[in-house]
Amino acid sequence: LAEELEAWASPGRLKKAEVISCIESCCLRGPLLAQVLSSLRHWEISAKDLASAAVMKCIRSLFKRPRTGFTAAVAIFCHFALGQAPEKRVFEVAALEALSVLLGSDRRALELALQALTAE
């Protein structure tokens, strides 16, 4: 937890190119995930910096680990304002699949996931 808090406190630790590379390669776990999320805002990375297909690939990857990745997937989707994009349907299907996994395995994580959806 301390590593994640430190990552949020220092969003400039990762360079812009590193953040883009992490999303393109879908390698987001642990403290690196927190760093990438905070750095997205810090560097003002937008859809002009990353193809929506790469962003959606990363989001789908996060949804495959719903206990740890659901909230991050929602945050990335909203950050890139993909709600009006054609990829919205892919997001919805992946989110529902992740929610069904949480429903059968982890009620607390399910509650957090639903809160993430309603907050955005």
C-alpha positions in Angstrom: 0.0 0.0 0.0 2.9 2.4 0.8 4.3 1.9 -2.7 1.0 2.7 -4.3 0.6 5.8 -2.2 4.1 6.9 -3.1 3.2 6.3 -6.8 0.2 8.6 -6.6 2.2 11.2 -4.8 4.9 11.4 -7.5 3.1 11.2 -10.9 6.1 12.6 -12.8 8.3 9.7 -11.9 7.5 8.0 -15.2 8.2 9.8 -18.4 5.4 10.4 -20.9 6.9 7.8 -23.3 7.1 5.2 -20.5 3.4 5.7 -19.6 2.4 5.3 -23.3 4.6 2.2 -23.6 3.0 0.6 -20.5 -0.4 1.1 -21.8 0.5 -0.2 -25.3 2.2 -3.3 -23.8 -0.6 -3.8 -21.2 2.0 -4.4 -18.5 0.2 -2.7 -15.6 0.4 -4.4 -12.1 0.9 -3.3 -8.6 2.6 0.1 -7.9 3.2 0.5 -11.7 -0.5 0.6 -12.3 -0.9 3.5 -9.7 2.0 5.3 -11.3 0.5 5.0 -14.8 -2.9 6.2 -13.6 -1.5 9.2 -11.9 0.9 10.0 -14.8 -1.9 9.9 -17.3 -3.3 13.1 -15.7 0.1 14.6 -15.0 1.3 14.3 -18.6 -2.2 15.0 -20.0 -2.0 11.9 -22.2 -5.0 11.8 -24.5 -6.5 10.0 -27.4 -4.1 11.9 -29.7 -1.2 10.2 -28.0 -2.6 6.6 -28.1 -4.7 4.7 -30.5 -8.1 3.7 -29.0 -7.4 0.1 -30.0 -4.3 0.0 -27.8 -6.2 1.6 -24.9 -9.0 -0.9 -25.3 -6.6 -3.8 -25.4 -5.1 -2.6 -22.1 -8.6 -2.2 -20.6 -9.6 -5.7 -21.6 -6.4 -7.0 -20.1 -7.3 -5.2 -16.8 -10.8 -6.7 -16.8 -9.3 -10.2 -17.0 -8.0 -9.5 -13.4 -11.2 -7.9 -12.0 -10.2 -7.9 -8.4 -7.3 -5.7 -9.0 -7.9 -4.2 -12.4 -11.6 -3.3 -12.6 -11.3 0.2 -11.1 -8.2 1.0 -13.2 -10.0 -0.2 -16.4 -12.9 2.2 -15.7 -10.5 5.0 -14.9 -8.6 4.6 -18.1 -11.8 4.3 -20.2 -13.1 7.5 -18.7 -9.7 9.3 -18.9 -9.6 8.7 -22.7 -13.3 9.6 -23.0 -14.2 6.5 -24.9 -17.8 6.6 -23.8 -19.0 7.9 -27.2 -16.5 5.8 -29.2 -17.4 2.6 -31.1 -15.3 0.7 -28.4 -18.0 1.4 -25.8 -19.7 -1.8 -26.6 -16.5 -3.8 -26.1 -16.0 -2.0 -22.8 -19.5 -2.9 -21.6 -19.2 -6.6 -22.5 -15.8 -6.9 -20.8 -17.1 -5.0 -17.7 -20.2 -7.3 -17.4 -18.0 -10.4 -17.7 -15.7 -9.0 -15.0 -18.6 -8.2 -12.8 -20.0 -11.7 -13.2 -16.6 -13.1 -12.1 -16.6 -10.9 -9.0 -20.2 -11.8 -8.3 -19.2 -15.5 -7.9 -16.0 -14.9 -6.0 -15.5 -11.6 -4.2 -18.5 -9.6 -2.9 -16.3 -6.8 -1.5 -14.5 -6.3 -4.8 -17.9 -6.4 -6.6 -19.1 -3.5 -4.4 -15.9 -1.5 -5.2 -16.3 -2.2 -8.9 -19.9 -1.1 -8.9 -18.8 2.1 -7.0 -16.2 2.8 -9.7 -18.9 2.5 -12.4 -21.3 4.8 -10.7 -18.6 7.3 -9.8 -17.7 7.8 -13.5 
